[in-house]
Amino acid sequence: MVRRVTSVWRRLGAETIGTDAYWHISLENEAFFQDMKPLISQYARGRLLDIGAGRLAWRTLLQQNATGYFSGDVAPEHPDLDLVCDASGQLPFTDGSFDTLFCCSVLEHTREPWKAFHEMRRILVPGGLAIVSLPFLLHLHDEPHDYYRFTRYGLEYLAKDAGFEIVETVVNGGFFHLLLNVPSLAASVALEMAGLRSGIARTTRAWMAVAESLDGWLGTRASFASNHIAVLRKPAESPAHTDAQSKSET
């Protein structure tokens, strides 16, 4: 039975990823989308690199806000991926190549995530922005390449150490978001098995409303965050200064 449930859940994710429906198949997905969407709408602009893009889950939303969209990942998981690259390695772009970088749920899978922050700053234009999310309380995934979890303070330290300014930090999730995600998954799988996929989004939003209410009432968001999302800015300094400092640090 467990194998059957797991198979149905994986199929549901595989068949919806890259579409709006993907963000409504579980409480975890719904909450992450609701926190990330306004940040993309406000800050994504110009030439944008989706680094660690995976199966291009965010492509549609990012393309709506950027004038040029490019994607890269360490493994070619999607046929439309523009290039294969390691987020914490030397990225194959010249200094100041992008106006925006998007790095979502990626750096926990790199052995030396601090290097990625320096590379992101290097390939951003002065004044460019990076939207970065890192997990805090999240299940083990993509084994064996799952190495780290990050507090908000750890994320901010790594960003500032690489020379970024912190524009905004968002706490995603909370104690009841974590607790109620399990029954939300079970409900989605049950509806899928019954051929009622159209009812999943409505059910997920109901779980979301309960979790939001309880975490807000009891103040349990920050201490039990699923993820931290930060908007980072490369200072508007001369490219020569930035490049020299970045190379000396890496």
PADO-338751 format. One record per residue: residue in three letters; x, y, z of N, C-alpha, C in turn. Coordinates in steps of 0.001 Angstrom, whole numbers, padded with zeros to 6 digits, always signed. Each point is the difference from the previous one (the first is absolute). Layout:
<atoms>
ALAXYZXYZXYZ;...
</atoms>
This chain:
<atoms>
MET+000826-001210+000000-000826+001210+000000+000863+001264+000000;VAL+001059-000035+000839+000890+001160+000066+000644+000256-001355;ARG+000411-001093-000659+000617+000129-001320-000975+000589-001008;ARG-001264-000402+000098-001032+000507-000905-000226+001501+000222;VAL-000076+000408+001267-000192+001418+000328+001178+000830-000496;THR+001213-000503+000234+001202+000707-000454+000015+000144-001511;SER-000384-001054-000704-000028+000025-001456-000997+001033-000514;VAL-001181+000043+000615-001030+000964-000412+000474+001425+000243;TRP+000640+000236+001147+000479+001342+000330+001080+000458-000982;ARG+000906-000896-000321+001054+000357-000952-000570+000280-001385;ARG-000979-000787-000400-000629+000222-001300-000729+001338-000030;LEU-000683+000315+001080-000719+001267+000083+000968+001166-000129;GLY+001132-000075+000692+000990+001064-000103+000600+000102-001388;ALA+000336-001154-000586+000621-000013-001322-000933+000543-001078;GLU-001288-000262+000130-000958+000411-001028-000451+001456+000157;THR+000280+000606+001139-000449+001376+000212+001131+001015+000073;ILE+001229-000444+000256+001092+000957+000159+000179+000819-001277;GLY+000215+001289+000194+000084+000911-001130-001327+000637-000349;THR-001072-000423+000680-001324+000587-000205-000484+000611+001316;ASP-001024+000802-000079-000563+000617+001197-000516-001050+000983;ALA-000475-001134-000505-000569-001040+000864+001019-000555+000987;TYR+001274+000022-000364+001046-000565+000860+000036+000683+001364;TRP-000292+001282+000014+000106+000763+001251-001175-000237+000938;HIS-000964-000794-000422-001181-000227+000834-000180-001464+000380;ILE+001033-000828-000196-000177-001426+000290+000344-000359+001448;SER+000544+000942+000746+000271-000236+001419+000081+001327+000723;LEU-000171-000039+001298+000115+001206+000818+001390+000610-000127;GLU+001030-000836+000001+001374+000488-000124+000186+000778-001297;ASN-000458-000553-001113+000117+000679-001288-000793+001299-000017;GLU-001222-000049+000497-000878+001173+000009+000623+001144+000787;ALA+000489-000302+001201+000577+001038+000858+001249+000610-000633;PHE+000828-000843-000604+001227+000492-000622-000334+000915-001175;PHE-000970-000412-000804-000398+000806-001153-000561+001349+000439;GLN-000840-000003+001024-000613+001241+000463+001021+000975+000572;ASP+001082-000512+000565+001049+000878+000518+000964+000447-001092;MET+000236-000849-000986+000975+000323-001038-000581+000870-001114;LYS-001253-000214-000360-000593+000711-001140+000118+001515+000093;PRO-000360+000623+001135+000112+001468+000048+001435+000503-000084;LEU+000964-000792+000465+001399+000412-000097+000460-000015-001452;ILE-000399-001029-000739+000329-000050-001422-000643+001168-000738;SER-001255+000252+000295-000716+001088-000674+000646+001358+000275;GLN+000508+000182+001202+000579+001293+000377+001447+000166-000444;TYR+000792-001077+000037+001443+000161-000163+000591-000594-001278;ALA-000630-001000-000611+000563-000589-001219-000103+000988-001154;ARG+001092+000140-000757+000012+000991-001087+001151-000312-000946;GLY-000065+000581-001191+001102-000062-000949+000434-001411-000359;ARG+001300-000160-000244+000580-001321-000285+000083-000782+001299;LEU-000622-001180+000008-000110-000768+001237+000552-001402-000191;LEU+000785-000457+000979+000516-001366+000012-000675-000773+001118;ASP-000650-001090-000368-000604-000938+000946+001037-001093+000231;ILE+000734+000115+001103+001122-000912+000238-000435-001123+000941;GLY+000271-001234-000416-000556-001153+000704-001458-000165-000380;ALA-000285+000198-001279-001384+000083-000482-000730-001336+000012;GLY+000735-001112+000040-000644-001317+000080-000958-000260-001142;ARG-001260-000243+000355-001034-000280-001001-000795+001247-000376;LEU+000599+001164+000206-000548+001299-000430-001360+000302+000633;ALA-000132-000288+001278-001264+000232+000696-000403+001470+000004;TRP+001002+000906+000040-000289+001434+000115+000066+000733-001336;ARG+000283-000685-001074+000267+000673-001272-001138+000928-000430;THR-001223-000484+000019-001128+000807-000495-000115+001311+000750;LEU+000081-000053+001321-000138+001213+000800+001188+000934-000214;LEU+001192-000550-000083+001177+000835-000210-000027+000666-001373;GLN-000442-000726-001009-000063+000569-001345-000977+001152-000096;GLN-001011+000002+000829-000980+001079-000003+000597+001323+000480;ASN+001114-000086+000732+000568+001198+000609+001366+000386-000565;ALA+000677-000926-000674+001327+000280-000549-000081+000238-001497;THR+000951+000764-000533+000053+000215-001452+000789-001104-000703;GLY+000827-000702+000771+000746-001130-000547+000178-001051+001078;TYR-000395-001236-000293+000061-001078+000994+001004-001053-000438;PHE+000921-000367+000915+000994-001037-000249+000008-000958+001196;SER+000216-001274-000261-000056-000995+001063+001235-000886-000020;GLY+000433-000413+001196+001139-000894+000106-000136-000901+001201;ASP+000574-001197-000093-000002-000943+001115+001173-000954-000159;VAL+000336-000662+001096+001125-000923-000013-000319-001275-000781;ALA-001300-000294-000175-000436-001167-000774-001090+000420-000980;PRO+000018-000537-001217-001000+000377-001014-001340-000700+000239;GLU-000754+000482+000990-001264-000638+000356-001159+000407-000909;HIS+000194+001027-000807-001073+000473-000884+000595+000294-001378;PRO-000683-000373-001077+000560+000206-001344+000180+001465-000372;ASP-000703+000905+000682+000113+001420-000323+001076+000714+000805;LEU+000719-000713+000841+001061+000609+000792+001058+000590-000927;ASP+000439+001228+000268+000936+000690-000886+001436-000494+000150;LEU+000398-000344+001225+001374-000461+000182+000130-000831+001263;VAL+001035-000827+000023+000327-000805+001174+001146+000695+000726;CYS-000209+000316+001282+001020+000690+000774-000218-000264+001481;ASP+001045+000191+000775-000027-000192+001448-000124+001367+000664;ALA-001033+000182+000814-000257+001299+000622+001163+000479+000851;SER+000751-000925+000594+001103+000405+000868+001352-000050-000708;GLY-000028-000272-001306+001231-000005-000778+000154+001286-000792;GLN+000963+000032-000894+000203+001173-000854-001089+000010-001072;LEU-000901+000949+000086-001104+000063-000948+000494+000533-001347;PRO-000498-000546-001102+000528+000339-001330-000586+001305-000549;PHE+000115+001067+000785-000504+001305-000421+001023+001069+000376;THR+000060+001053-000802+000880+001113+000318-000574+000814+001155;ASP+000827+000812+000608-000434+000848+001100-001155+000896-000462;GLY-000978+000179+000890-001107+000900-000292-000901-000443-001130;SER-000234-001294-000136-000796-000516-001118-001511+000095+000226;PHE-000446+000065+001257-001436-000095+000278-000470+001116+000933;ASP-001267+000370-000209-000653+000974+000883-000585-000675+001234;THR-000428-001267-000153-000628-000735+001102+000470-001450-000013;LEU+000210-000530+001191+000271-001424+000169-001091-000601+000869;PHE-000431-001191-000355-001004-000722+000772+000598-001342+000383;CYS+000108-000243+001310+000637-001227+000486-000882-000569+001109;CYS-000853-000936-000373-001051-000482+000898+000242-001450+000403;SER+000187-000226+001297+000142-001364+000544+001100-000775-000709;VAL+001142+000632-000114+001121-000573-000749+001236-000212+000866;LEU+000374+001003+000783+001322+000024+000614+000183-001007+001119;GLU-001095-000562+000527+000150-001088+000968+000567-001255-000661;HIS-000027-000029-001339+000504-001159-000742+001430+000188-000495;THR+000622+001114+000350+001384+000247-000391+000908-000163+001218;ARG+001182-000563-000216+000903-000263+001121+000585+001287+000587;GLU+000137+001037-000809+000586+001258+000462-000884+001170-000436;PRO-001162+000149+000635-000971+001004-000449+000502+001426+000092;TRP+000950+000281+000892+000519+001356+000131+000659+000476-001285;LYS+000557-000928-000765+000621+000385-001269-001047+000507-000995;ALA-001206-000547+000086-001060+000398-000927-000364+001469+000178;PHE+000021+000488+001244-000348+001403+000232+000996+000928-000686;HIS+001288-000342+000040+001006+000823-000670-000178-000023-001516;GLU-000318-001165-000545-000216-000094-001444-001248+000756-000429;MET-001052-000090+000804-001221+000731-000333+000261+001499-000030;ARG+000749+000479+000972+000308+001434+000008+000832+000388-001215;ARG+000946-000863-000366+000870+000316-001139-000771+000190-001287;ILE-000959-000880-000269-000679+000057-001303-001207+000939-000011;LEU-000292+000641+001137-001046+001016+000032+000562+001358-000403;VAL-000834+000809-000629+000372+001387-000252+000013+000744+001327;PRO+000762+001090+000131-000095+000814+001209-001450+000453+000217;GLY-000492-000196+001204-001400+000298+000292-000938-001145-000320;GLY+000541-001101-000570-000834-001154-000338-000473-000737+001239;LEU-001033-000815-000174-000654-000665+001118+000066-001523-000123;ALA+000102-000654+001156-000072-001466+000066-001135-000380+000940;ILE-000870-000891-000456-001070-000549+000841+000431-001415+000366;VAL+000285-000212+001275+000595-001264+000448-000851-000606+001105;SER-000319-001295-000115-000700-000702+001074+000847-001166+000478;LEU-000022-000218+001326+000725-001096+000615-000894-000658+001050;PRO+000032-001327+000121-000879-000679+000954+000528+000071+001430;PHE-000920-000042+000950+000358-000091+001416-000525-001316+000574;LEU-001319-000148+000124-000591-001258+000457-000671-000661-001193;LEU+000719-000873-000661-000506-000644-001202+000512-001432-000036;HIS-000818-000903-000514+000342-001416-000047+001222-000241-000880;LEU+000682-001109+000243+001127-000412-000818-000488-000276-001414;HIS+000706+000535-001002-000442-000167-001378+001189-000003-000952;ASP-000232-000541-001186+001039-000109-001035+001277-000617+000557;GLU-000181-001076+000766+001149-000697+000580+000887-000619-001100;PRO+001303-000074+000233+000706+000376+001229+000486+001446+000002;HIS-000401+000782-000983+000521+001363-000126-000900+001002+000725;ASP-000099-000166+001305-000760+000928+000848+000864+000237+001233;TYR+000682+001155+000043+001084+000190+000952-000290+000971+001146;TYR-000863+000997-000204-000104+001074+000987-001448+000435+000240;ARG-000202+000618+001175-001194+000774+000314+000460+001350+000545;PHE-000775+001063-000219+000453+001349+000286-001009+000775+000848;THR+000493+000653+001042-000825+000968+000710-000022+001300-000803;ARG-000878+000880+000387-000036+001322-000642+001346+000708+000192;TYR+000585-000179+001169+001251+000692+000315+001157-000572-000816;GLY-000044-001300-000248+001026-000606-000840-000077+000498-001431;LEU-001218+000101-000522-000201+000513-001349+000509+001432-000105;GLU-000360+000829+000974+000419+001396-000044+001517+000135+000141;TYR+000608-000856+000832+001454+000045+000148+000702-000334-001316;LEU-000420-001089-000653+000633-000398-001250-000158+001086-001069;ALA-001183+000627-000041-000244+001051-000984+000881+001222+000258;LYS+000056+000459+001236+000801+001177+000324+001490-000281-000158;ASP+000416-001210+000333+001404-000375-000139+000444+000050-001463;ALA-000938-000246-000914+000302+000058-001436-000142+001413-000558;GLY-000420+000950+000833-000099+001383-000451-001379+000442-000415;PHE-001025-000778+000325-001374+000377-000330-000599+000893+001089;GLU-000952+000817-000400-000871+000719+000927-001310-000776+000128;ILE-000556-000064+001193-001268-000683+000220-001138+000987-000264;VAL-000811-000281-000994-001141+000854-000329-001221-000415+000803;GLU-000252-001301+000070-001200-000514+000666+000207-001478+000321;THR-000527-000426+001150+000028-001415+000371-001412-000444+000361;VAL-000417-001153-000507-001351-000519+000228+000098-001374+000650;VAL-000775-000193+001050-000103-001309+000652-001130-000778-000662;ASN+000302-001194-000451-001000-000851-000638-000334-001180+000906;GLY-001295-000259+000173-000429-001159+000775-000283+000333+001446;GLY+000156-000985+000869-000312+000138+001416-000330-001368+000576;PHE-000187-000065+001308-000231-001282+000659-001206-000737-000581;PHE-001124+000707-000145-001205-000669-000489+000047-000232-001509;HIS+000793+000795-000718+000246-000314-001407+000694-001358-000128;LEU+000987-000228+000877+000717-001283-000012-000917-001143+000417;LEU-000765+000221+001070-000853-001047+000552-001103-000399-000967;LEU-000633+000967-000622-001163-000267-000840+000368-000355-001442;ASN+001284+000087-000328+000390-000380-001356-000238-001488-000251;VAL+000197-000828+001027-000188-001448-000173-001443-000347-000370;PRO-001011+000466+000761-001366-000310-000432-000382+000666-001320;SER+000631+001140-000312-000299+000624-001295+000503-000871-001144;LEU+001179-000606+000182+000522-000938-001001-000909-001209-000142;ALA-000440-000533+001138-000864-001176-000025-001320+000304-000714;ALA-000543+001178+000242-001249+000386-000656+000188+000131-001506;SER+001124+000573-000411+000269+000167-001429+000155-001351-000692;VAL+000705-000920+000646+000181-001332-000575-001334-000724-000097;ALA-000829+000111+001039-001308-000652-000016-000872+000541-001129;LEU+000014+001303-000197-000786+000602-001079+000534-000423-001369;GLU+001319-000065-000120+000601-000437-001258-000370-001441-000312;MET+000062-000855+001000-000334-001412-000207-001482-000177-000354;ALA-000831+000928+000471-001432-000072-000291-000360+000686-001314;GLY+001012+000526-000692-000257+000683-001267-000592+001380+000177;LEU+000265+000630+001131-000580+001310+000313+001080+001060+000145;ARG+000947+000003-000928+001110+000960+000072-000488+001445+000058;SER-001117+000272-000622-000511+001383-000020-000357+000523+001392;GLY-000177-000893+000951-000346+000439+001348+001198+000205+000905;ILE+001198-000302-000482+001188+000077+000853+000310+001428+000421;ALA-000039+000935-000933+000363+001382+000317-000916+000574+001077;ARG-001284-000245-000114-000949+000524+000985+000266-000575+001387;THR+000296-001288+000061+000300-000646+001282+001298+000534+000595;THR+001007+000179-000840+001284+000519+000473-000146+001405+000565;ARG-000794+000825-000652-000205+001367+000503-000678-000010+001364;ALA-000851-000981+000244-000643-000118+001308+001034-000332+001074;TRP+000904-000957-000291+001085-000302+000939+000867+001231+000239;MET+000259+000737-001057+000828+001207+000087-000645+001040+000919;ALA-001289+000180-000129-000699+000986+000824+000099-000355+001477;VAL-000136-001283+000316+000100-000442+001392+001415+000226+000529;ALA+001006-000385-000780+001391+000163+000432+000360+001467+000189;GLU-000416+000857-000920+000274+001427+000104-000628+000584+001260;SER-001221-000394+000264-000716+000507+001168+000691-000413+001299;LEU+000348-001283+000107+000596-000498+001240+001416+000533+000213;ASP+000811+000012-001051+001358+000523+000156-000002+001498+000285;GLY-000947+000717-000597-000107+001424+000271-000460+000278+001418;TRP-000980-000760+000458-000561+000184+001334+001019-000332+001095;LEU+000739-001092-000182+000928-000462+001030+001429+000512-000203;GLY+000243+000714-001085+001331+000550-000245+001070-001054-000214;THR-000341-001045-000733+000916-001132-000163+000607-000096-001404;ARG+000017+001106-000730+000582-000027-001343+001527+000014+000033;ALA+000567+001026+000639+001444+000226-000091+000819-001143+000588;SER-000443-000557+001118+000787-001040+000672-000069-001349-000705;PHE-001021-000187-000848-000200-001286-000678-000107+000187-001512;ALA+000785+000914-000541-000058+000295-001433+000390-001217-000832;SER-000705-000189-001100+000416-001014-000971+001164+000517-000845;ASN-000113+001255-000396+001023+000632-000840+000176+001459+000404;HIS+001142+000537-000352+000219+001442+000068+000292+000487-001415;ILE-000649+001082-000375+000185+000593-001324+000589+001391+000191;ALA+001063+000302-000722+000632+001309+000112+000135+000643-001374;VAL-000225+001297-000039+000289+000796-001182+001288+000760+000292;LEU+001001-000197-000845+001339+000546+000217+000355+000959-001131;ARG+000720+001043+000339+000419+000965-001024+001523+000081-000058;LYS+000525-000037-001216+001416+000295-000202+000169+001512+000057;PRO+000882+000498+000843+000154+001453+000113+000300+000654-001338;ALA-000479+001204-000169+000219+000740-001245+001379+000633+000041;GLU+001023-000847-000121+001384+000452+000029+000623-000262-001351;SER+001219+000442-000187+000654-000184-001294+000256-001480-000257;PRO-000224-000480-001229+000245-001402-000325+001420-000441+000324;ALA+000968+000869-000187+001391-000374+000238+000221-000358+001464;HIS-000579+000815+000909+000156-000281+001433-000673-001302+000378;THR-001206-000191-000494-000741-001206+000330+000712-001258-000490;ASP+000463+000015-001230+000630-001174-000582+001289-000363+000728;ALA+000806+001017+000320+001249-000256+000668-000236-000611+001382;GLN-001002+000556+000739-000292-000494+001326-000536-001429-000069;SER-000888-000266-000990-000591-001338-000125+001081-001022-000293;LYS+000930+000303-000903+001036-000960-000367+000945-000279+001165;SER+000269+001049+000815+000886-000197+001133-000639-000875+001065;GLU-001344+000032+000098-000705-000769+001033-000219-001440-000420;THR-000022-000288-001310-000238-001354-000479+001291-000708-000358;
</atoms>
